[in-house]
Amino acid sequence: MSMKPNVVYQSAREAIQCIRSGDRVFVHTAAAAPQLLVDAMVSRSDELRDVEVVHLHTECKATYAEPQHARSFKVVSLFIGSNIRKLTNDDSAPGVDFMPVFLSEVPLLFRRGHLPIDVALVQVSPPDQHGYCSLGVSVDAALAAVETARDVVAVINSNMPRTHGDGNIHLSRFRACVEDSTPLVEIAPEAPDAIQDEIGRQVAALVSDGATLQMGIGAIPNAVLNALGNHRDLGIHTEMFSDGLVDLVAKGVVTGKYKKSHHGLIVSGFVMGTRKTYDFVHDNPGVRMLDIEYVNDVSVIRKQPKMTAINSAIEVDLTGQVCADSIGSFIYSGVGGQMDFIRGASLSEGGMPIIALPSRTGKGLSRIVPTLRTGAGVVTTRANVHWVVTEYGSVNLFGKPLQARAEALIGIAHPDDRESLSKSWRDRRH
């Protein structure tokens, strides 16, 4: 006989009364960001002082970061999204900062006390008959925040999928609950253009049947997924996925037949897409949403057969250094899980660590550059880079000295940029 748990709901304003001046507050990741609680917290800006808001990428209005709230809220982003990007780079918002950190190590910041969390603001599924809610579309580092926070405040949203894996949280863990039925934020797949489609085909040609994939979100990952329709028995072990993967599963391309761990299952830390993806993960025993400390652990990743990590970059210099988090000194995104998976794939038997990028920016500037721009961050070092792919081909830098690397990368640059790159390289060497 099932028993429906009795949940006592409060208003959002009542629920966040546990936030005190000087507290550190974690906000749930990506599409799980609880806008109701964020708005309620900001509504207390007149009475709160020096609250530090910590989060990864969030799909919510980050009003707490606006300059008029600087006395009340400071912000430390562990990965930059569009809602916080301008303010992170704006001198008028000195309280908004960025912390470079591997995604695999974010839970350690909380668990080892480097960033003790006072209050975790999360959005969860309705409880099951035993009183357990699910972190749904975002387990990632949110699990560690929930485990270690002094207080946890939860929006219980009827539209949040119940997912299998590590994200089961009992009602007794919540200091307060707020009821909501607002649909989750949806991010429609970005349609690839002709250049991105060609990159997708180039990358797909490097993917073996039976490989285990990691990919992100955006036009190039979508182009790769679109080009994998004739592959067989692919597995998935990835920090996140979106709608494109759902289509491959429906075609029978993804089976996980050769995975060494979580055989036959899709493993991820969070998902972000349209309702198609959210419905796909809901109560799906074929999908495991797991702690990102595990998902992005190099020792776990390397065990997967033919682990193929597909990541993008802002620019790559002629020695193979990859900048993926900034445009010069302008912080654009974050370190994320690129290095976790590039390293894991390079150690996997038959693994394929891949950096894929267009040869040029939208303004016609080469993305393969003699040297990285001033202030640019090196996310993946030249020693870790193997395959680099543009629409003009693919090259493997592993085992190549500097001269051979430069020649290989110039060969996949835009044809109109190759002469100037060659000259810059000769000048650099001499």
Protein Blocks (a to p, Z undefined) as FASTA:
>chain_A
ZZddddddddfklmmmmpcghiacdddehjllcfklmmmmmmmmmmpghiacdddddddd
ffklpmklmmmpccddfbdcfklmmmmmpmklmmbccddddfklmmmmmmnomaccfbdc
dddddddfkopacekjanklmmmmmmmpmbdcddddfklccdehjkbccfklpmbdcddf
bdcdddddddddfklmmmmmmmmmmpcghiacdddedjklmmmmmmmmmgghiacddfbd
cfklmmmmmnomanolmpfbhghiacdfbdcddfklmmmmgopakbccddfklmmmmklm
mmpghiacddddfbdcfkopacfkbghjbcfbbnklmlmmmmmmmmpghiacdddddfbd
fkopafbdfbacehiacfbafklpccdcdfkbccdfehpafklmmmmmmmmmcfklmmmm
mmmmmmmmZZ
